Structure formats: structure tokens, C-alpha cells
Amino acid sequence: MVKRKRKGLTLVYTGDGKGKTTASVGLAVRAVGRGFKVKILQFIKSPRRSYGEQISLEKLGVEMVQLGIGFTWLKTPEEHREALKKAWPIARDTVMSGEYDLVILDELNNALAIDTFPIDDVLPLDEVIHMIKNKPEHVHLVITGRNAHKEIRDIADLVSVVEVEKHYYDEGIPAVKGIEL
């Protein structure tokens, strides 16, 4: 695909509400419809599980890669640190390659917000900021997840905060296949 003369934007979807990944997947579908080359990297989700969005996006030719090992309370800090140490160079190199028109770093904010064990040596915030500021000009970048750092919000072109008003989890309804999975 010929690279268009356009400024790639940085979009951040954050907040405590449900729908940040869903919004980014919708954006990916729109971008593919316009001929963009899209890649999605997920920082927390594990490749050992099946995700409905991945099944659909594969049919559209979008590669979605899970770089994580699951939620922080399910594994040891050492396991998470090792996963983040491997994930960060993959994400950085994917964005900086210029090969994609749209790169989505799903749950990167969640990973950067981990405070129960040290992560800055394996996922340095200053390197993430540097990547955002220096990404190839045509690349659109989407970063999702709760607790987006102020520094990332400040340099983003768009920040959407998804808030929860009501959630069926509060009524004891677990994750629903086709909705969360």
C-alpha cells in the first residue's frame, strides 16, 4: 500500500468503563475498510485463550497478537515482568517499522499502571513516550487501558475516557461469551 501524505494520530482510550478494546477494534474494522494495514498487540491477554475479536479480525486480515500472560493477580510478578520484557520491543518495533497504517497497543495503559511490582526497567515509560513522539509520520497509534499516564494523555491527539455508570458484573453476571470473550 502506498503511504498517504497524512499525519498519523495518537488516540488513547482509557477509564474504568467497559468498551476501550471494543472501540479500538471498531476503529480497526473502519481502517481495514479504507485499505489500511492494521496490527493489534495485546499487552495483558494471554495467547492461551480464545478471543472473539481475534477470530473476526483474522477473517479481515488483521493480525492480533497476545503478548501477555493474563491478569496480574493470576501469575507471579516475575512471570509478568518477563512477558512485559518480551512484549515491549515487539510493540516498539512494530510501531517504528512504519509497515502498518494503524497499530493498536491494547491494554498498554494497564501494563504501565502496574504498581504492585517494578516494571519500569522492562517497560520504561520514557521509552513509550519517545516512541509516541517519534513514530513514523503516517502511523496512527491507539493505546487502550485503564489509568493512562498523564504524560501519554498530554501528547495524545485524542483521549476518550470510558466511564461506567452501571455494569452487570455488579449483579453477579460473569464475563459473557460474545460480549467480553
Order of alpha helices (4+ residues) and beta strands (2+ residues): beta-alpha-beta-alpha-beta-alpha-beta-alpha-alpha-beta-alpha-beta
